[in-house]
């Protein structure tokens, strides 16, 4: 596999990056330098399993969040309303408290 091949533009969580790079490392004899560093980071930074990350992304997108915002939230796993609202600081219209609470419930189920 050529490292310059491009397969998808779909955003993925750190947990999904960890799984992808682990799978690649099993196929290849040795990862490239950047891949090794990304895998090391993913191993330390992934806060949930791939299964949980995908389930959370699905639930959050069903609430109306876009995939990119859902993944940002999953990667950080905020605990409070204020922490979660920080992700929407640049939005014209901040999310309603009800949506914020639902997202926090989704996170709490998988912590």
MMTF fields as JSON, N, C-alpha, C and O atoms, coordinates in Angstrom:
{
  "mmtfVersion": "1.0.0",
  "mmtfProducer": "UNKNOWN",
  "numBonds": 443,
  "numAtoms": 444,
  "numGroups": 111,
  "numChains": 1,
  "numModels": 1,
  "chainsPerModel": [1],
  "groupsPerChain": [111],
  "chainIdList": ["A"],
  "bondAtomList": [4, 2, 8, 6, 12, 10, 16, 14, 20, 18, 24, 22, 28, 26, 32, 30, 36, 34, 40, 38, 44, 42, 48, 46, 52, 50, 56, 54, 60, 58, 64, 62, 68, 66, 72, 70, 76, 74, 80, 78, 84, 82, 88, 86, 92, 90, 96, 94, 100, 98, 104, 102, 108, 106, 112, 110, 116, 114, 120, 118, 124, 122, 128, 126, 132, 130, 136, 134, 140, 138, 144, 142, 148, 146, 152, 150, 156, 154, 160, 158, 164, 162, 168, 166, 172, 170, 176, 174, 180, 178, 184, 182, 188, 186, 192, 190, 196, 194, 200, 198, 204, 202, 208, 206, 212, 210, 216, 214, 220, 218, 224, 222, 228, 226, 232, 230, 236, 234, 240, 238, 244, 242, 248, 246, 252, 250, 256, 254, 260, 258, 264, 262, 268, 266, 272, 270, 276, 274, 280, 278, 284, 282, 288, 286, 292, 290, 296, 294, 300, 298, 304, 302, 308, 306, 312, 310, 316, 314, 320, 318, 324, 322, 328, 326, 332, 330, 336, 334, 340, 338, 344, 342, 348, 346, 352, 350, 356, 354, 360, 358, 364, 362, 368, 366, 372, 370, 376, 374, 380, 378, 384, 382, 388, 386, 392, 390, 396, 394, 400, 398, 404, 402, 408, 406, 412, 410, 416, 414, 420, 418, 424, 422, 428, 426, 432, 430, 436, 434, 440, 438],
  "bondOrderList": [1, 1, 1, 1, 1, 1, 1, 1, 1, 1, 1, 1, 1, 1, 1, 1, 1, 1, 1, 1, 1, 1, 1, 1, 1, 1, 1, 1, 1, 1, 1, 1, 1, 1, 1, 1, 1, 1, 1, 1, 1, 1, 1, 1, 1, 1, 1, 1, 1, 1, 1, 1, 1, 1, 1, 1, 1, 1, 1, 1, 1, 1, 1, 1, 1, 1, 1, 1, 1, 1, 1, 1, 1, 1, 1, 1, 1, 1, 1, 1, 1, 1, 1, 1, 1, 1, 1, 1, 1, 1, 1, 1, 1, 1, 1, 1, 1, 1, 1, 1, 1, 1, 1, 1, 1, 1, 1, 1, 1, 1],
  "groupList": [{"groupName": "UNK", "atomNameList": ["N", "CA", "C", "O"], "elementList": ["N", "C", "C", "O"], "formalChargeList": [0, 0, 0, 0], "bondAtomList": [1, 0, 2, 1, 3, 2], "bondOrderList": [1, 1, 2], "singleLetterCode": "X", "chemCompType": "L-PEPTIDE LINKING"}],
  "groupTypeList": [0, 0, 0, 0, 0, 0, 0, 0, 0, 0, 0, 0, 0, 0, 0, 0, 0, 0, 0, 0, 0, 0, 0, 0, 0, 0, 0, 0, 0, 0, 0, 0, 0, 0, 0, 0, 0, 0, 0, 0, 0, 0, 0, 0, 0, 0, 0, 0, 0, 0, 0, 0, 0, 0, 0, 0, 0, 0, 0, 0, 0, 0, 0, 0, 0, 0, 0, 0, 0, 0, 0, 0, 0, 0, 0, 0, 0, 0, 0, 0, 0, 0, 0, 0, 0, 0, 0, 0, 0, 0, 0, 0, 0, 0, 0, 0, 0, 0, 0, 0, 0, 0, 0, 0, 0, 0, 0, 0, 0, 0, 0],
  "groupIdList": [1, 2, 3, 4, 5, 6, 7, 8, 9, 10, 11, 12, 13, 14, 15, 16, 17, 18, 19, 20, 21, 22, 23, 24, 25, 26, 27, 28, 29, 30, 31, 32, 33, 34, 35, 36, 37, 38, 39, 40, 41, 42, 43, 44, 45, 46, 47, 48, 49, 50, 51, 52, 53, 54, 55, 56, 57, 58, 59, 60, 61, 62, 63, 64, 65, 66, 67, 68, 69, 70, 71, 72, 73, 74, 75, 76, 77, 78, 79, 80, 81, 82, 83, 84, 85, 86, 87, 88, 89, 90, 91, 92, 93, 94, 95, 96, 97, 98, 99, 100, 101, 102, 103, 104, 105, 106, 107, 108, 109, 110, 111],
  "secStructList": [7, 7, 6, 6, 7, 7, 7, 7, 7, 7, 7, 7, 7, 2, 2, 2, 2, 2, 2, 2, 2, 2, 2, 2, 2, 2, 2, 1, 1, 1, 7, 7, 2, 2, 2, 2, 2, 2, 2, 2, 2, 2, 2, 2, 2, 7, 7, 1, 7, 2, 2, 2, 2, 2, 2, 2, 2, 2, 2, 2, 2, 2, 2, 6, 7, 7, 2, 2, 2, 2, 2, 2, 2, 2, 2, 2, 7, 7, 7, 1, 2, 2, 2, 2, 2, 4, 4, 4, 6, 6, 7, 1, 1, 7, 7, 7, 2, 2, 2, 2, 2, 2, 2, 2, 2, 2, 2, 2, 2, 6, 7],
  "xCoordList": [0.846, 0.0, 0.886, 1.772, 0.657, 1.392, 0.821, -0.393, 1.683, 1.214, 0.548, -0.125, 0.719, 0.131, -1.244, -1.89, -1.682, -3.022, -4.05, -3.843, -5.143, -6.18, -7.477, -7.964, -8.029, -9.196, -10.493, -11.543, -10.437, -11.676, -11.406, -10.329, -12.393, -12.326, -13.222, -13.414, -13.756, -14.671, -13.912, -12.917, -14.356, -13.659, -13.78, -14.816, -12.705, -12.7, -12.186, -11.447, -12.579, -12.153, -10.746, -10.228, -10.143, -8.814, -8.851, -7.9, -9.932, -10.064, -10.064, -9.475, -10.724, -10.757, -9.382, -8.982, -8.672, -7.311, -6.419, -5.617, -6.574, -5.789, -6.017, -5.061, -7.273, -7.588, -7.037, -6.451, -7.219, -6.719, -5.207, -4.702, -4.493, -3.039, -2.555, -1.535, -3.27, -2.927, -3.103, -2.261, -4.189, -4.422, -3.332, -2.857, -2.946, -1.883, -0.557, 0.204, -0.288, 0.979, 1.05, 2.14, -0.09, -0.12, 0.166, 0.744, -0.243, -0.032, 1.388, 1.973, 1.941, 3.263, 4.31, 4.019, 5.525, 6.622, 6.898, 7.111, 6.89, 7.155, 6.378, 6.274, 5.832, 5.118, 6.109, 7.256, 5.653, 6.463, 6.523, 5.706, 7.488, 7.708, 6.431, 6.073, 5.758, 4.556, 3.458, 2.734, 3.336, 2.338, 2.65, 1.741, 3.924, 4.319, 3.939, 3.369, 4.261, 3.958, 2.449, 1.973, 1.712, 0.253, -0.314, -1.236, 0.224, -0.246, 0.077, -0.76, 1.277, 1.643, 0.682, 0.205, 0.405, -0.528, -1.918, -2.554, -2.378, -3.719, -3.817, -4.852, -2.745, -2.764, -2.905, -3.537, -2.324, -2.411, -3.675, -4.197, -4.164, -5.251, -6.65, -7.634, -6.757, -8.082, -8.731, -8.174, -9.893, -10.581, -11.697, -12.198, -12.095, -13.148, -12.736, -11.787, -13.452, -13.19, -13.747, -14.534, -13.331, -13.828, -15.337, -16.062, -15.8, -17.237, -18.03, -19.054, -17.549, -18.228, -18.16, -19.139, -17.004, -16.85, -17.82, -18.442, -17.95, -18.866, -20.322, -21.125, -20.654, -22.023, -22.338, -23.426, -21.38, -21.585, -21.74, -22.597, -20.905, -20.994, -22.375, -22.975, -22.872, -24.197, -25.283, -26.152, -25.227, -26.236, -26.183, -27.222, -24.983, -24.854, -25.304, -25.907, -25.022, -25.478, -26.994, -27.624, -27.578, -29.044, -29.667, -30.812, -28.923, -29.406, -29.311, -29.912, -28.55, -28.424, -27.025, -26.806, -26.068, -24.692, -24.079, -24.428, -23.169, -22.461, -21.354, -20.964, -20.859, -19.872, -18.603, -18.062, -18.143, -16.912, -17.04, -16.146, -18.148, -18.366, -18.516, -17.99, -19.228, -19.396, -18.04, -17.789, -17.172, -15.857, -14.99, -14.266, -15.053, -14.324, -14.741, -13.9, -16.039, -16.573, -16.145, -15.749, -16.22, -15.838, -14.358, -13.983, -13.524, -12.087, -11.746, -10.753, -12.551, -12.271, -13.097, -12.667, -14.268, -15.16, -15.392, -15.029, -15.992, -16.221, -17.18, -18.038, -17.012, -17.814, -18.96, -19.966, -18.806, -19.785, -20.403, -19.908, -21.493, -22.145, -21.198, -21.138, -20.459, -19.548, -18.453, -18.116, -17.897, -16.868, -17.441, -16.786, -18.659, -19.284, -19.642, -19.481, -20.113, -20.474, -19.264, -19.415, -18.075, -16.859, -16.687, -16.086, -17.203, -17.106, -17.993, -17.804, -18.939, -19.88, -19.638, -20.498, -18.493, -18.215, -18.259, -18.627, -17.893, -17.868, -19.174, -19.307, -20.111, -21.389, -22.228, -22.155, -23.013, -23.9, -24.974, -25.287, -25.52, -26.571, -26.092, -25.887, -25.914, -25.461, -26.538, -27.723, -26.145, -27.137, -28.011, -27.6, -29.211, -30.126, -29.642, -28.94, -30.011, -29.604, -30.044, -29.332, -31.208, -31.711, -30.762, -30.478, -30.275, -29.344, -28.017, -27.443, -27.541, -26.295, -26.428, -25.518, -27.544, -27.762, -27.827, -27.319, -28.442, -28.51, -27.124, -26.804, -26.307, -24.944, -24.148, -23.394, -24.314, -23.622, -24.079, -23.28, -25.357, -25.857, -25.197, -24.821, -25.064, -24.416, -22.976, -22.512, -22.284, -20.898, -20.844, -20.009, -21.732, -21.718, -21.966, -21.435, -22.758, -23.038, -21.781, -21.713, -20.798, -19.628, -18.328, -17.251, -18.413, -17.189, -16.89, -15.906],
  "yCoordList": [-1.178, 0.0, 1.234, 1.368, 2.104, 3.357, 4.335, 4.529, 4.952, 5.858, 7.108, 7.826, 7.382, 8.574, 8.307, 9.22, 7.059, 6.754, 7.37, 7.448, 7.797, 8.478, 7.693, 7.486, 7.26, 6.398, 7.08, 6.792, 7.972, 8.558, 9.894, 10.122, 10.754, 12.02, 12.003, 13.037, 10.875, 10.76, 10.981, 10.299, 11.914, 12.167, 10.967, 10.304, 10.705, 9.588, 10.051, 11.03, 9.345, 9.673, 9.125, 8.343, 9.538, 9.058, 7.54, 6.846, 7.023, 5.581, 4.837, 3.762, 5.412, 4.79, 4.875, 3.951, 5.973, 6.106, 5.03, 4.401, 4.834, 3.807, 2.435, 1.7, 2.086, 0.793, 0.694, -0.325, 1.737, 1.724, 1.533, 0.725, 2.271, 2.168, 0.838, 0.307, 0.304, -1.02, -2.07, -2.956, -1.98, -2.923, -2.807, -3.815, -1.585, -1.373, -1.948, -2.535, -1.774, -2.275, -3.803, -4.371, -4.457, -5.921, -6.373, -7.438, -5.554, -5.878, -5.573, -6.331, -4.47, -4.025, -4.508, -4.774, -4.615, -4.994, -3.893, -4.149, -2.649, -1.516, -0.3, -0.055, 0.459, 1.684, 2.778, 2.765, 3.726, 4.899, 5.773, 5.626, 6.675, 7.508, 8.235, 8.191, 8.894, 9.662, 8.731, 9.076, 7.57, 6.601, 6.122, 5.975, 5.878, 5.447, 6.505, 6.196, 7.756, 8.855, 9.019, 9.258, 8.889, 8.996, 7.856, 8.068, 6.654, 5.505, 5.695, 5.411, 6.17, 6.439, 7.446, 7.258, 8.512, 9.525, 8.926, 9.165, 8.16, 7.564, 6.607, 6.543, 5.862, 4.924, 5.661, 5.157, 6.841, 7.622, 8.477, 8.726, 8.923, 9.897, 9.286, 9.939, 8.068, 7.462, 7.237, 6.558, 7.805, 7.73, 6.7, 6.35, 6.211, 5.188, 4.154, 4.361, 3.052, 2.029, 2.469, 3.413, 1.779, 2.088, 1.884, 2.703, 0.8, 0.493, 1.62, 2.068, 2.062, 3.148, 4.459, 5.202, 4.74, 5.981, 6.007, 7.034, 4.888, 4.831, 4.954, 5.622, 4.318, 4.412, 5.841, 6.353, 6.48, 7.852, 8.789, 9.672, 8.594, 9.44, 9.294, 10.284, 8.081, 7.838, 8.546, 9.215, 8.392, 9.021, 10.544, 11.204, 11.094, 12.555, 13.119, 14.191, 12.418, 12.903, 12.803, 13.611, 11.821, 11.718, 12.883, 13.254, 13.461, 14.643, 15.912, 16.933, 15.846, 17.008, 17.581, 18.558, 17.002, 17.469, 16.96, 15.877, 17.733, 17.215, 16.268, 16.293, 15.439, 14.419, 15.035, 14.518, 16.116, 16.736, 17.19, 16.955, 17.837, 18.318, 17.143, 17.185, 16.1, 14.913, 14.282, 13.87, 14.205, 13.597, 14.452, 13.916, 15.763, 16.648, 16.372, 16.271, 16.254, 16.018, 14.643, 14.514, 13.627, 12.259, 12.213, 11.553, 12.901, 12.881, 13.522, 13.148, 14.481, 15.187, 14.689, 14.802, 14.145, 13.616, 14.608, 14.318, 15.769, 16.77, 16.251, 15.407, 16.777, 16.327, 17.258, 16.821, 18.547, 19.523, 20.279, 20.237, 20.97, 21.803, 22.857, 23.09, 23.493, 24.558, 24.014, 24.635, 22.856, 22.25, 21.926, 22.153, 21.398, 21.037, 22.286, 22.3, 23.307, 24.547, 25.2, 25.927, 24.955, 25.51, 25.04, 25.745, 23.87, 23.354, 24.15, 24.095, 24.873, 25.637, 27.142, 27.929, 27.55, 28.962, 29.8, 30.973, 29.227, 29.988, 29.892, 30.506, 29.147, 28.978, 30.245, 30.926, 30.545, 31.722, 31.521, 32.424, 30.331, 30.019, 28.874, 27.758, 29.15, 28.081, 27.0, 27.289, 25.779, 24.705, 24.933, 25.559, 24.412, 24.527, 23.636, 22.651, 23.978, 23.223, 21.769, 20.872, 21.529, 20.167, 19.315, 18.167, 19.883, 19.137, 18.9, 17.814, 19.914, 19.784, 18.653, 17.835, 18.602, 17.544, 16.167, 15.199, 16.063, 14.778, 14.309, 13.126, 15.226, 14.873, 14.427, 13.456, 15.129, 14.742, 13.362, 12.605, 13.032, 11.698, 10.623, 9.559, 10.911, 9.973, 9.718, 8.578, 10.769, 10.646, 9.868, 8.977, 10.194, 9.558, 8.05, 7.286, 7.621, 6.184, 5.39, 4.189, 6.054, 5.324, 5.691, 5.328, 6.392, 6.717, 5.642, 5.737],
  "zCoordList": [0.0, 0.0, 0.0, 0.844, -0.913, -1.002, 0.018, 0.076, 0.821, 1.871, 1.31, 2.05, 0.029, -0.562, -1.172, -1.685, -1.113, -1.626, -0.689, 0.522, -1.262, -0.5, -0.642, -1.753, 0.467, 0.415, 0.812, 0.238, 1.775, 2.265, 2.956, 3.506, 2.914, 3.637, 4.865, 5.505, 5.192, 6.318, 7.628, 7.875, 8.472, 9.73, 10.676, 10.729, 11.417, 12.357, 13.712, 13.807, 14.745, 16.098, 16.342, 15.544, 17.44, 17.806, 18.018, 17.659, 18.593, 18.797, 17.46, 17.342, 16.46, 15.142, 14.46, 13.751, 14.674, 14.137, 14.749, 14.059, 16.051, 16.742, 16.119, 15.873, 15.862, 15.27, 13.848, 13.482, 13.051, 11.679, 11.632, 10.852, 12.46, 12.451, 13.026, 12.585, 13.995, 14.532, 13.45, 13.3, 12.697, 11.594, 10.528, 10.004, 10.213, 9.222, 9.725, 8.956, 11.028, 11.575, 11.527, 11.454, 11.567, 11.459, 10.029, 9.809, 9.059, 7.646, 7.192, 6.417, 7.67, 7.24, 8.229, 9.395, 7.739, 8.617, 9.628, 10.813, 9.127, 9.999, 9.505, 8.303, 10.464, 10.119, 9.766, 10.214, 8.955, 8.668, 9.915, 10.823, 9.953, 11.131, 11.581, 12.758, 10.655, 10.995, 11.504, 12.437, 10.903, 11.342, 12.761, 13.578, 13.059, 14.41, 15.436, 16.483, 15.121, 16.048, 16.233, 17.343, 15.145, 15.241, 16.076, 16.864, 15.914, 16.696, 18.175, 19.033, 18.479, 19.878, 20.499, 21.618, 19.763, 20.262, 20.471, 21.497, 19.511, 19.599, 20.777, 21.441, 21.043, 22.169, 23.5, 24.428, 23.589, 24.829, 24.896, 25.982, 23.754, 23.739, 23.601, 23.949, 23.108, 22.917, 24.28, 25.143, 24.456, 25.748, 25.766, 26.835, 24.595, 24.5, 23.456, 22.7, 23.428, 22.42, 21.068, 20.983, 20.027, 18.677, 18.621, 18.056, 19.204, 19.207, 19.884, 19.368, 21.028, 21.74, 20.961, 20.898, 20.37, 19.591, 18.416, 18.146, 17.723, 16.584, 17.036, 16.383, 18.14, 18.659, 19.1, 18.837, 19.77, 20.21, 19.02, 19.025, 17.998, 16.795, 16.161, 15.742, 16.092, 15.509, 16.326, 15.766, 17.643, 18.509, 18.418, 18.371, 18.392, 18.34, 16.996, 16.949, 15.916, 14.612, 14.503, 13.82, 15.17, 15.192, 15.955, 15.694, 16.895, 17.631, 16.788, 17.124, 15.685, 14.822, 14.743, 14.026, 15.461, 15.357, 14.06, 13.59, 13.48, 12.311, 12.79, 13.957, 11.874, 12.243, 12.844, 13.821, 12.268, 12.742, 14.19, 15.003, 14.508, 15.872, 16.841, 17.954, 16.423, 17.26, 17.568, 18.701, 16.571, 16.78, 17.696, 18.536, 17.548, 18.461, 19.9, 20.793, 20.112, 21.448, 21.963, 23.122, 21.122, 21.518, 21.888, 22.857, 21.136, 21.414, 22.754, 23.379, 23.204, 24.454, 25.641, 26.789, 25.369, 26.4, 27.557, 28.696, 27.272, 28.322, 29.4, 29.138, 30.618, 31.756, 32.124, 32.683, 31.81, 32.27, 31.102, 29.976, 31.4, 30.378, 29.84, 28.633, 30.736, 30.307, 29.396, 28.388, 29.747, 28.896, 27.522, 26.504, 27.491, 26.222, 25.409, 24.188, 26.067, 25.357, 24.703, 23.721, 25.224, 24.621, 23.18, 22.37, 22.853, 21.485, 20.516, 19.3, 21.06, 20.234, 20.337, 19.942, 20.856, 21.103, 19.825, 19.877, 18.69, 17.44, 16.657, 15.598, 17.156, 16.467, 16.629, 17.652, 15.617, 15.701, 16.759, 17.535, 16.771, 17.734, 18.623, 18.146, 19.912, 20.799, 20.942, 20.777, 21.244, 21.383, 22.608, 23.585, 22.526, 23.662, 24.801, 24.57, 26.006, 27.189, 27.088, 27.539, 26.5, 26.352, 25.506, 25.849, 24.402, 23.548, 24.27, 24.186, 24.971, 25.727, 26.74, 26.88, 27.44, 28.431, 27.785, 28.35, 26.615, 25.916, 25.494, 25.613, 25.005, 24.612, 25.84, 25.772, 26.956, 28.188, 28.668, 29.22, 28.461, 28.818, 27.944, 28.434, 26.659, 25.742, 26.195, 26.193, 26.576, 27.046, 28.34, 28.495, 29.283, 30.598, 30.503, 31.31, 29.536, 29.388, 29.053, 29.315, 28.481, 27.988, 28.681, 28.209, 29.77, 30.54, 31.536, 32.27]
}
